[in-house]
Amino acid sequence: MADRLGISQQQMADLARSGEPTKISSMCTVFAESEVISLIGRGEPRENIARGVIESVVSRVATMAGQAAGAPYYLTGGLCENAFVVERLGELLGSPVTTSPQARFAGAIGAAVRAAALA
């Protein structure tokens, strides 16, 4: 969604901190992107869209991760680069969430290790 807004993950985090969340109801990324395009077209402030997107993603992740309540949390994937996502996720889970810049490559590294093991 940061790409759709024409900004980096860091810029999205900065924008979202100052916004009021606009409701993004679609669970499907394609439909959510259509919602974002409509919001942009209606003139919704970018900071509100950024906050809405982050709140939507974080609430869904927190619901799934909450099933492992009390466990340490480590965020991988592209969103680990968005400090506001990490912060909000920790707030919703009631527990710190850790990550690292290299965590975005966890899936690719895991796939490479698995492929090497099967070779």
N, CA, C and O atoms as a MOPAC input file, in Angstrom:
PM7 MOZYME 1SCF
protein

 N      0.81500 1    -1.19300 1     0.00000 1
 C      0.00000 1     0.00000 1     0.00000 1
 C      0.86100 1     1.26200 1     0.00000 1
 O      0.46200 1     2.29900 1    -0.52900 1
 N      2.04000 1     1.15800 1     0.59700 1
 C      2.94400 1     2.30800 1     0.57200 1
 C      3.25200 1     2.67200 1    -0.87400 1
 O      3.31200 1     3.85100 1    -1.22300 1
 N      3.44800 1     1.65800 1    -1.71700 1
 C      3.70700 1     1.91700 1    -3.13500 1
 C      2.53200 1     2.65600 1    -3.77600 1
 O      2.72800 1     3.58400 1    -4.56100 1
 N      1.31700 1     2.24100 1    -3.43800 1
 C      0.12100 1     2.87300 1    -4.00100 1
 C      0.04800 1     4.34800 1    -3.59700 1
 O     -0.42200 1     5.19000 1    -4.36200 1
 N      0.52000 1     4.64600 1    -2.37900 1
 C      0.54000 1     6.03000 1    -1.90200 1
 C      1.77900 1     6.78100 1    -2.39200 1
 O      1.90300 1     7.98900 1    -2.18700 1
 N      2.69400 1     6.05500 1    -3.04100 1
 C      3.89900 1     6.67500 1    -3.57900 1
 C      4.91800 1     7.04300 1    -2.51700 1
 O      5.63700 1     8.03400 1    -2.64800 1
 N      4.97700 1     6.23100 1    -1.45100 1
 C      5.87800 1     6.52800 1    -0.33400 1
 C      6.60100 1     5.26400 1     0.11600 1
 O      6.22200 1     4.15300 1    -0.25300 1
 N      7.65500 1     5.45100 1     0.92400 1
 C      8.40100 1     4.31900 1     1.48600 1
 C      7.69600 1     3.82000 1     2.74800 1
 O      6.77500 1     4.46300 1     3.25200 1
 N      8.14100 1     2.66700 1     3.24900 1
 C      7.59100 1     2.15100 1     4.51100 1
 C      7.82800 1     3.13800 1     5.65300 1
 O      6.94900 1     3.34300 1     6.49000 1
 N      9.01000 1     3.74900 1     5.68800 1
 C      9.30700 1     4.71500 1     6.75100 1
 C      8.38600 1     5.92600 1     6.65000 1
 O      7.88200 1     6.40900 1     7.66300 1
 N      8.16700 1     6.41500 1     5.43800 1
 C      7.26200 1     7.54900 1     5.25100 1
 C      5.83500 1     7.17100 1     5.63300 1
 O      5.09700 1     7.98600 1     6.18700 1
 N      5.45000 1     5.93200 1     5.33400 1
 C      4.10900 1     5.47600 1     5.70200 1
 C      3.96200 1     5.44900 1     7.21400 1
 O      2.93500 1     5.86600 1     7.75000 1
 N      4.98600 1     4.95900 1     7.90300 1
 C      4.95700 1     4.93900 1     9.36900 1
 C      4.82600 1     6.35400 1     9.91200 1
 O      4.02600 1     6.60300 1    10.81400 1
 N      5.60200 1     7.27600 1     9.37100 1
 C      5.55400 1     8.66600 1     9.82700 1
 C      4.19000 1     9.29200 1     9.56800 1
 O      3.65300 1     9.98100 1    10.43500 1
 N      3.62400 1     9.06100 1     8.38900 1
 C      2.29300 1     9.58500 1     8.06900 1
 C      1.23500 1     9.00900 1     9.00100 1
 O      0.40100 1     9.73900 1     9.53600 1
 N      1.27700 1     7.69400 1     9.19000 1
 C      0.25600 1     7.01100 1     9.98200 1
 C      0.21700 1     7.50500 1    11.42100 1
 O     -0.85700 1     7.57300 1    12.01900 1
 N      1.35000 1     7.84500 1    11.97600 1
 C      1.40100 1     8.32900 1    13.36400 1
 C      0.55200 1     9.58500 1    13.56100 1
 O      0.03500 1     9.82000 1    14.65300 1
 N      0.40700 1    10.39200 1    12.50800 1
 C     -0.33200 1    11.64600 1    12.64500 1
 C     -1.76300 1    11.55300 1    12.12100 1
 O     -2.49300 1    12.54400 1    12.14300 1
 N     -2.16700 1    10.38300 1    11.65200 1
 C     -3.49000 1    10.24700 1    11.04900 1
 C     -4.53800 1     9.66200 1    11.97400 1
 O     -4.23300 1     9.07200 1    13.01000 1
 N     -5.77500 1     9.84400 1    11.56700 1
 C     -6.92400 1     9.18600 1    12.18900 1
 C     -7.28700 1     8.02800 1    11.27000 1
 O     -7.41400 1     8.21700 1    10.06000 1
 N     -7.45600 1     6.82500 1    11.82900 1
 C     -7.65000 1     5.67200 1    10.94200 1
 C     -8.93400 1     5.73600 1    10.12000 1
 O    -10.03100 1     5.89100 1    10.65600 1
 N     -8.76600 1     5.61500 1     8.82100 1
 C     -9.88300 1     5.44200 1     7.90200 1
 C    -10.14700 1     3.94600 1     7.83900 1
 O     -9.20800 1     3.15700 1     7.73700 1
 N    -11.41100 1     3.54600 1     7.89600 1
 C    -11.73500 1     2.11900 1     7.90300 1
 C    -11.41700 1     1.48500 1     6.55100 1
 O    -11.88300 1     1.93600 1     5.50500 1
 N    -10.61800 1     0.43900 1     6.60700 1
 C    -10.32700 1    -0.40100 1     5.43900 1
 C    -10.94200 1    -1.75600 1     5.77300 1
 O    -10.42600 1    -2.47800 1     6.62600 1
 N    -12.03400 1    -2.10300 1     5.11100 1
 C    -12.77100 1    -3.29400 1     5.52600 1
 C    -12.39700 1    -4.56300 1     4.77600 1
 O    -12.65800 1    -5.66200 1     5.26600 1
 N    -11.79900 1    -4.43900 1     3.61500 1
 C    -11.47000 1    -5.62400 1     2.81800 1
 C    -10.32100 1    -6.40400 1     3.43500 1
 O     -9.30800 1    -5.83100 1     3.83700 1
 N    -10.49200 1    -7.72000 1     3.50400 1
 C     -9.41600 1    -8.57600 1     3.99300 1
 C     -8.47700 1    -8.96500 1     2.85100 1
 O     -7.30600 1    -9.26800 1     3.07900 1
 N     -8.98500 1    -8.95500 1     1.65200 1
 C     -8.19900 1    -9.29700 1     0.46900 1
 C     -7.36500 1    -8.08700 1     0.06100 1
 O     -7.88100 1    -6.97200 1    -0.02400 1
 N     -6.09000 1    -8.30400 1    -0.18900 1
 C     -5.18500 1    -7.21200 1    -0.55200 1
 C     -5.64700 1    -6.48400 1    -1.80600 1
 O     -5.57000 1    -5.25700 1    -1.87100 1
 N     -6.12100 1    -7.21600 1    -2.79400 1
 C     -6.56000 1    -6.59400 1    -4.04700 1
 C     -7.74600 1    -5.66900 1    -3.79200 1
 O     -7.77400 1    -4.54500 1    -4.29100 1
 N     -8.72800 1    -6.13700 1    -3.01500 1
 C     -9.89500 1    -5.30400 1    -2.72400 1
 C     -9.52600 1    -4.14400 1    -1.80900 1
 O    -10.06300 1    -3.04600 1    -1.95300 1
 N     -8.61800 1    -4.37800 1    -0.87200 1
 C     -8.16600 1    -3.29300 1     0.00800 1
 C     -7.46800 1    -2.21500 1    -0.81500 1
 O     -7.63400 1    -1.02400 1    -0.55400 1
 N     -6.69200 1    -2.63300 1    -1.80200 1
 C     -6.02600 1    -1.65900 1    -2.66400 1
 C     -7.05900 1    -0.84100 1    -3.43600 1
 O     -6.87900 1     0.36200 1    -3.63000 1
 N     -8.13600 1    -1.48600 1    -3.87700 1
 C     -9.21300 1    -0.76000 1    -4.55500 1
 C     -9.85200 1     0.25300 1    -3.61400 1
 O    -10.18000 1     1.36700 1    -4.02200 1
 N    -10.02900 1    -0.13700 1    -2.35100 1
 C    -10.56200 1     0.80000 1    -1.35500 1
 C     -9.64500 1     2.00400 1    -1.20300 1
 O    -10.10600 1     3.14400 1    -1.14800 1
 N     -8.34900 1     1.74500 1    -1.13700 1
 C     -7.37100 1     2.82900 1    -0.98800 1
 C     -7.43200 1     3.76400 1    -2.19200 1
 O     -7.38800 1     4.98400 1    -2.03100 1
 N     -7.53000 1     3.20800 1    -3.38300 1
 C     -7.63000 1     4.03400 1    -4.59000 1
 C     -8.87900 1     4.91200 1    -4.52200 1
 O     -8.83000 1     6.09200 1    -4.86900 1
 N     -9.99600 1     4.33600 1    -4.07600 1
 C    -11.23200 1     5.11700 1    -3.93100 1
 C    -11.07200 1     6.22700 1    -2.90500 1
 O    -11.53000 1     7.35000 1    -3.11800 1
 N    -10.41800 1     5.90900 1    -1.78900 1
 C    -10.20300 1     6.92000 1    -0.74800 1
 C     -9.33200 1     8.06300 1    -1.26000 1
 O     -9.59500 1     9.23100 1    -0.97400 1
 N     -8.29900 1     7.71900 1    -2.01600 1
 C     -7.44000 1     8.75000 1    -2.60800 1
 C     -8.27600 1     9.62600 1    -3.53800 1
 O     -8.16800 1    10.85200 1    -3.51000 1
 N     -9.10900 1     8.98900 1    -4.36200 1
 C     -9.95900 1     9.71400 1    -5.30100 1
 C    -10.95500 1    10.63300 1    -4.62100 1
 O    -11.31400 1    11.67800 1    -5.16400 1
 N    -11.40600 1    10.24600 1    -3.42400 1
 C    -12.35700 1    11.08000 1    -2.67000 1
 C    -11.66100 1    12.17400 1    -1.88000 1
 O    -12.31500 1    12.98800 1    -1.22800 1
 N    -10.32300 1    12.19400 1    -1.94000 1
 C     -9.58900 1    13.25300 1    -1.25000 1
 C     -9.30900 1    12.99300 1     0.21700 1
 O     -8.99400 1    13.92200 1     0.96100 1
 N     -9.41900 1    11.73400 1     0.64800 1
 C     -9.10600 1    11.39400 1     2.04400 1
 C     -7.63100 1    11.69600 1     2.28600 1
 O     -6.79100 1    11.34600 1     1.45700 1
 N     -7.30200 1    12.33600 1     3.40100 1
 C     -5.89000 1    12.63400 1     3.68600 1
 C     -5.03600 1    11.36300 1     3.71000 1
 O     -5.44400 1    10.33400 1     4.25000 1
 N     -3.85900 1    11.45600 1     3.12200 1
 C     -2.95700 1    10.29600 1     3.04600 1
 C     -2.60300 1     9.75300 1     4.41600 1
 O     -2.46400 1     8.54000 1     4.57700 1
 N     -2.45300 1    10.62100 1     5.41100 1
 C     -2.11200 1    10.12800 1     6.74700 1
 C     -3.24100 1     9.27900 1     7.33000 1
 O     -2.97700 1     8.32500 1     8.06200 1
 N     -4.49800 1     9.61300 1     7.01400 1
 C     -5.62300 1     8.80600 1     7.49200 1
 C     -5.67000 1     7.45400 1     6.78100 1
 O     -5.97100 1     6.42900 1     7.39300 1
 N     -5.36900 1     7.46500 1     5.48800 1
 C     -5.33200 1     6.20800 1     4.73500 1
 C     -4.20300 1     5.32700 1     5.26300 1
 O     -4.40000 1     4.13300 1     5.48900 1
 N     -3.03300 1     5.90600 1     5.45800 1
 C     -1.88900 1     5.14600 1     5.97900 1
 C     -2.22400 1     4.53700 1     7.33300 1
 O     -1.92900 1     3.36800 1     7.58000 1
 N     -2.83800 1     5.32400 1     8.21100 1
 C     -3.20000 1     4.81900 1     9.54100 1
 C     -4.24300 1     3.71200 1     9.42400 1
 O     -4.16500 1     2.70500 1    10.12800 1
 N     -5.21600 1     3.89600 1     8.53800 1
 C     -6.24700 1     2.88100 1     8.34800 1
 C     -5.68800 1     1.56800 1     7.84100 1
 O     -6.08500 1     0.50000 1     8.30600 1
 N     -4.77400 1     1.64000 1     6.89600 1
 C     -4.14800 1     0.42600 1     6.35500 1
 C     -3.37800 1    -0.29500 1     7.45500 1
 O     -3.50700 1    -1.50800 1     7.61800 1
 N     -2.58300 1     0.45200 1     8.20200 1
 C     -1.77800 1    -0.16400 1     9.26400 1
 C     -2.67000 1    -0.77100 1    10.33600 1
 O     -2.42300 1    -1.89300 1    10.77800 1
 N     -3.69900 1    -0.05300 1    10.76100 1
 C     -4.59400 1    -0.58900 1    11.79400 1
 C     -5.30300 1    -1.84800 1    11.30600 1
 O     -5.49700 1    -2.78700 1    12.07800 1
 N     -5.68800 1    -1.87600 1    10.03600 1
 C     -6.35300 1    -3.04400 1     9.47500 1
 C     -5.43600 1    -4.26700 1     9.49400 1
 O     -5.83900 1    -5.34700 1     9.92700 1
 N     -4.21500 1    -4.09100 1     9.02800 1
 C     -3.24900 1    -5.19800 1     8.99100 1
 C     -2.90100 1    -5.65900 1    10.39900 1
 O     -2.90900 1    -6.85500 1    10.69100 1
 N     -2.59800 1    -4.70800 1    11.26200 1
 C     -2.16300 1    -5.03700 1    12.62100 1
 C     -3.27200 1    -5.75400 1    13.39300 1
 O     -2.99200 1    -6.68900 1    14.14200 1
 N     -4.51600 1    -5.33000 1    13.22100 1
 C     -5.59900 1    -5.98800 1    13.96100 1
 C     -5.76900 1    -7.43400 1    13.51200 1
 O     -6.04500 1    -8.30900 1    14.33300 1
 N     -5.60500 1    -7.69200 1    12.21700 1
 C     -5.72700 1    -9.07000 1    11.72500 1
 C     -4.55800 1    -9.93600 1    12.19600 1
 O     -4.75100 1   -11.08500 1    12.59300 1
 N     -3.35700 1    -9.38300 1    12.15000 1
 C     -2.18200 1   -10.13300 1    12.61100 1
 C     -2.28300 1   -10.39400 1    14.11000 1
 O     -1.97700 1   -11.49500 1    14.56900 1
 N     -2.70800 1    -9.39600 1    14.87300 1
 C     -2.82300 1    -9.55800 1    16.32900 1
 C     -3.83600 1   -10.63900 1    16.67900 1
 O     -3.63700 1   -11.39200 1    17.63200 1
 N     -4.91000 1   -10.72100 1    15.92200 1
 C     -5.91400 1   -11.75800 1    16.16800 1
 C     -5.30500 1   -13.14300 1    15.98400 1
 O     -5.52500 1   -14.03700 1    16.80200 1
 N     -4.54400 1   -13.31900 1    14.91300 1
 C     -3.91000 1   -14.62000 1    14.66400 1
 C     -2.79400 1   -14.90000 1    15.66800 1
 O     -2.70200 1   -16.00500 1    16.20400 1
 N     -1.95700 1   -13.91400 1    15.92100 1
 C     -0.81800 1   -14.10500 1    16.83200 1
 C     -1.27600 1   -14.26000 1    18.27000 1
 O     -0.60200 1   -14.90900 1    19.07000 1
 N     -2.40700 1   -13.67300 1    18.60300 1
 C     -2.92500 1   -13.75800 1    19.96500 1
 C     -3.25500 1   -15.17500 1    20.38900 1
 O     -3.38900 1   -15.45300 1    21.58100 1
 N     -3.38700 1   -16.07400 1    19.42500 1
 C     -3.65000 1   -17.47300 1    19.74200 1
 C     -2.45100 1   -18.11200 1    20.42600 1
 O     -2.57700 1   -19.16300 1    21.05400 1
 N     -1.28800 1   -17.47900 1    20.30700 1
 C     -0.07200 1   -17.94500 1    20.97500 1
 C      0.24700 1   -16.98000 1    22.11800 1
 O      1.39600 1   -16.57800 1    22.30400 1
 N     -0.77800 1   -16.62000 1    22.87200 1
 C     -0.64100 1   -15.61300 1    23.93100 1
 C      0.50000 1   -15.94600 1    24.87900 1
 O      0.67900 1   -17.09000 1    25.29800 1
 N      1.26100 1   -14.91800 1    25.20200 1
 C      2.36300 1   -15.06900 1    26.13900 1
 C      3.67300 1   -15.45500 1    25.48100 1
 O      4.73500 1   -15.37000 1    26.09900 1
 N      3.60000 1   -15.87500 1    24.23600 1
 C      4.82400 1   -16.26100 1    23.52800 1
 C      5.59800 1   -15.01100 1    23.12400 1
 O      5.00200 1   -13.94900 1    22.94100 1
 N      6.90400 1   -15.12100 1    22.98400 1
 C      7.64400 1   -13.98100 1    22.43400 1
 C      7.24900 1   -13.80200 1    20.96400 1
 O      7.01600 1   -14.78000 1    20.25300 1
 N      7.18000 1   -12.58100 1    20.53000 1
 C      6.77000 1   -12.28600 1    19.16100 1
 C      7.93700 1   -11.71900 1    18.37000 1
 O      8.65800 1   -10.84400 1    18.84900 1
 N      8.12000 1   -12.22600 1    17.14600 1
 C      9.16000 1   -11.74600 1    16.23600 1
 C      8.51100 1   -11.57100 1    14.87100 1
 O      7.96800 1   -12.52700 1    14.31800 1
 N      8.56000 1   -10.37000 1    14.32400 1
 C      7.91000 1   -10.06900 1    13.05500 1
 C      8.88500 1   -10.24200 1    11.89800 1
 O      9.99100 1    -9.70200 1    11.91800 1
 N      8.46400 1   -11.00200 1    10.88700 1
 C      9.25700 1   -11.17400 1     9.67400 1
 C      8.46100 1   -10.64500 1     8.48700 1
 O      7.27500 1   -10.34200 1     8.61300 1
 N      9.11100 1   -10.53500 1     7.35000 1
 C      8.44300 1   -10.06400 1     6.14400 1
 C      8.64400 1    -8.57200 1     5.93400 1
 O      9.29300 1    -7.90000 1     6.73600 1
 N      8.08600 1    -8.07400 1     4.86100 1
 C      8.28400 1    -6.68600 1     4.47100 1
 C      7.82500 1    -5.66000 1     5.48600 1
 O      8.40900 1    -4.58000 1     5.57800 1
 N      6.78700 1    -5.97700 1     6.25200 1
 C      6.28500 1    -4.99900 1     7.22200 1
 C      7.19800 1    -4.80700 1     8.42100 1
 O      6.99000 1    -3.88900 1     9.21400 1
 N      8.20500 1    -5.66000 1     8.56400 1
 C      9.13900 1    -5.47600 1     9.67900 1
 C      9.92300 1    -4.18200 1     9.51700 1
 O     10.54700 1    -3.71600 1    10.47100 1
 N      9.90100 1    -3.59400 1     8.31900 1
 C     10.58900 1    -2.32900 1     8.07500 1
 C      9.75000 1    -1.12500 1     8.49500 1
 O     10.24100 1     0.00400 1     8.48300 1
 N      8.49600 1    -1.35400 1     8.86400 1
 C      7.60900 1    -0.26500 1     9.25800 1
 C      7.54400 1    -0.22600 1    10.78300 1
 O      6.86100 1    -1.03700 1    11.40800 1
 N      8.26400 1     0.72600 1    11.37000 1
 C      8.37000 1     0.81300 1    12.83100 1
 C      7.01500 1     0.99300 1    13.49500 1
 O      6.80800 1     0.50500 1    14.60700 1
 N      6.09000 1     1.68000 1    12.84100 1
 C      4.77100 1     1.89500 1    13.43400 1
 C      3.97700 1     0.59400 1    13.48000 1
 O      3.22000 1     0.37200 1    14.42500 1
 N      4.13300 1    -0.26000 1    12.48500 1
 C      3.47900 1    -1.57200 1    12.50100 1
 C      3.98600 1    -2.37800 1    13.69200 1
 O      3.19400 1    -2.96600 1    14.42900 1
 N      5.29400 1    -2.40600 1    13.88100 1
 C      5.89100 1    -3.15100 1    14.99500 1
 C      5.38000 1    -2.60200 1    16.32900 1
 O      5.02100 1    -3.36400 1    17.22600 1
 N      5.35100 1    -1.28300 1    16.44800 1
 C      4.88300 1    -0.63100 1    17.67800 1
 C      3.41200 1    -0.94100 1    17.96300 1
 O      3.06900 1    -1.34100 1    19.07500 1
 N      2.54200 1    -0.75900 1    16.96300 1
 C      1.10200 1    -0.99300 1    17.15300 1
 C      0.81100 1    -2.46500 1    17.42300 1
 O     -0.06900 1    -2.78400 1    18.22300 1
 N      1.53200 1    -3.35500 1    16.77300 1
 C      1.32800 1    -4.77900 1    16.99700 1
 C      1.66400 1    -5.13600 1    18.43700 1
 O      0.93200 1    -5.89200 1    19.07700 1
 N      2.76000 1    -4.60000 1    18.94800 1
 C      3.11800 1    -4.83100 1    20.34700 1
 C      2.06700 1    -4.30200 1    21.30400 1
 O      1.76600 1    -4.93400 1    22.31600 1
 N      1.50300 1    -3.13500 1    20.98200 1
 C      0.45200 1    -2.56300 1    21.83300 1
 C     -0.78400 1    -3.45300 1    21.85000 1
 O     -1.35600 1    -3.69800 1    22.91100 1
 N     -1.19900 1    -3.94000 1    20.68200 1
 C     -2.39000 1    -4.78500 1    20.61900 1
 C     -2.17500 1    -6.14300 1    21.27400 1
 O     -3.09600 1    -6.70200 1    21.86800 1
 N     -0.96400 1    -6.67300 1    21.16500 1
 C     -0.67300 1    -7.97800 1    21.76300 1
 C     -0.34700 1    -7.86900 1    23.24600 1
 O     -0.37300 1    -8.86600 1    23.96800 1
 N     -0.03900 1    -6.65700 1    23.70000 1
 C      0.32900 1    -6.46700 1    25.10200 1
 C      1.68300 1    -7.06100 1    25.42900 1
 O      1.95500 1    -7.41800 1    26.57600 1
 N      2.52900 1    -7.16600 1    24.42300 1
 C      3.84800 1    -7.75800 1    24.59200 1
 C      4.76800 1    -7.17800 1    23.52100 1
 O      4.31900 1    -6.90900 1    22.40700 1
 N      6.04500 1    -6.98300 1    23.84100 1
 C      6.94700 1    -6.42700 1    22.82500 1
 C      7.07200 1    -7.33300 1    21.60000 1
 O      7.04100 1    -8.56000 1    21.70400 1
 N      7.21100 1    -6.70600 1    20.46200 1
 C      7.45100 1    -7.41300 1    19.20700 1
 C      8.84200 1    -7.00400 1    18.74700 1
 O      9.13900 1    -5.81500 1    18.63700 1
 N      9.68400 1    -7.97500 1    18.48200 1
 C     11.03200 1    -7.67000 1    18.00500 1
 C     11.13700 1    -8.02300 1    16.52600 1
 O     10.33900 1    -8.79200 1    15.99000 1
 N     12.12800 1    -7.44800 1    15.89400 1
 C     12.38300 1    -7.69700 1    14.48200 1
 C     13.78400 1    -7.20600 1    14.16500 1
 O     14.48200 1    -6.69600 1    15.04200 1
 N     14.18800 1    -7.35500 1    12.94000 1
 C     15.45700 1    -6.79600 1    12.47800 1
 C     15.30400 1    -6.46900 1    11.00000 1
 O     14.41200 1    -7.00500 1    10.34300 1
 N     16.15300 1    -5.60500 1    10.46700 1
 C     16.03100 1    -5.26000 1     9.04700 1
 C     16.14600 1    -6.47900 1     8.12300 1
 O     15.53800 1    -6.49900 1     7.05300 1
 N     16.90700 1    -7.47400 1     8.52000 1
 C     17.06800 1    -8.66700 1     7.68700 1
 C     15.86500 1    -9.60600 1     7.76900 1
 O     15.76500 1   -10.54900 1     6.98500 1
 N     14.96100 1    -9.36100 1     8.69800 1
 C     13.80900 1   -10.24400 1     8.89100 1
 C     12.89200 1   -10.27800 1     7.67600 1
 O     12.10200 1   -11.20900 1     7.51900 1
 N     12.99100 1    -9.28400 1     6.82800 1
 C     12.15100 1    -9.28100 1     5.63000 1
 C     12.51100 1   -10.43300 1     4.69900 1
 O     11.70900 1   -10.81300 1     3.84600 1
 N     13.70600 1   -10.99200 1     4.85200 1
 C     14.16300 1   -12.07100 1     3.97800 1
 C     13.95300 1   -13.46500 1     4.58500 1
 O     14.40000 1   -14.45500 1     4.00600 1
 N     13.29300 1   -13.55900 1     5.72200 1
 C     13.14600 1   -14.83900 1     6.42400 1
 C     12.49300 1   -15.90800 1     5.54900 1
 O     12.95500 1   -17.04900 1     5.52100 1
 N     11.44100 1   -15.55700 1     4.84700 1
 C     10.76500 1   -16.53300 1     3.98800 1
 C     11.66500 1   -17.03500 1     2.87400 1
 O     11.69300 1   -18.23100 1     2.58600 1
 N     12.39700 1   -16.13100 1     2.24900 1
 C     13.29600 1   -16.51000 1     1.15600 1
 C     14.44000 1   -17.37900 1     1.66700 1
 O     14.82900 1   -18.35100 1     1.02000 1
 N     14.96800 1   -17.02400 1     2.81900 1
 C     16.05800 1   -17.81400 1     3.39800 1
 C     15.56300 1   -19.21000 1     3.75100 1
 O     16.24100 1   -20.20200 1     3.48100 1
 N     14.38600 1   -19.28700 1     4.35000 1
 C     13.81000 1   -20.58400 1     4.69300 1
 C     13.58200 1   -21.44900 1     3.46700 1
 O     13.84700 1   -22.65000 1     3.49100 1
 N     13.09100 1   -20.84200 1     2.39400 1
 C     12.86500 1   -21.58600 1     1.15400 1
 C     14.18200 1   -22.09100 1     0.57200 1
 O     14.25200 1   -23.21500 1     0.07500 1
 N     15.21900 1   -21.26900 1     0.63300 1
 C     16.53100 1   -21.67800 1     0.11200 1
 C     17.10900 1   -22.82800 1     0.93000 1
 O     17.66600 1   -23.77300 1     0.37100 1
 N     16.97900 1   -22.74900 1     2.24200 1
 C     17.47700 1   -23.82000 1     3.11300 1
 C     16.72400 1   -25.11900 1     2.82400 1
 O     17.32800 1   -26.18900 1     2.74100 1
 N     15.41100 1   -25.01700 1     2.67100 1
 C     14.60300 1   -26.20400 1     2.39100 1
 C     14.97300 1   -26.80300 1     1.02800 1
 O     15.09700 1   -28.02000 1     0.89500 1
 N     15.14600 1   -25.94700 1     0.02400 1
 C     15.51900 1   -26.42700 1    -1.31200 1
 C     16.87400 1   -27.11600 1    -1.28000 1
 O     17.07000 1   -28.13900 1    -1.93600 1
 N     17.80700 1   -26.55700 1    -0.51900 1
 C     19.13700 1   -27.16700 1    -0.40500 1
 C     19.04000 1   -28.53300 1     0.26700 1
 O     19.74600 1   -29.46900 1    -0.10900 1
 N     18.16600 1   -28.64200 1     1.25900 1
 C     18.00600 1   -29.91700 1     1.96000 1
 C     17.39000 1   -30.98100 1     1.05500 1
 O     17.68000 1   -32.16800 1     1.20300 1
 N     16.55400 1   -30.56500 1     0.13300 1
 C     15.89800 1   -31.50900 1    -0.77400 1
 C     16.75700 1   -31.86600 1    -1.98500 1
 O     16.47300 1   -32.83500 1    -2.68900 1
 N     17.80800 1   -31.07900 1    -2.22400 1
 C     18.65200 1   -31.29400 1    -3.41800 1
 C     19.56000 1   -32.49000 1    -3.26900 1
 O     20.32700 1   -32.80200 1    -4.18100 1

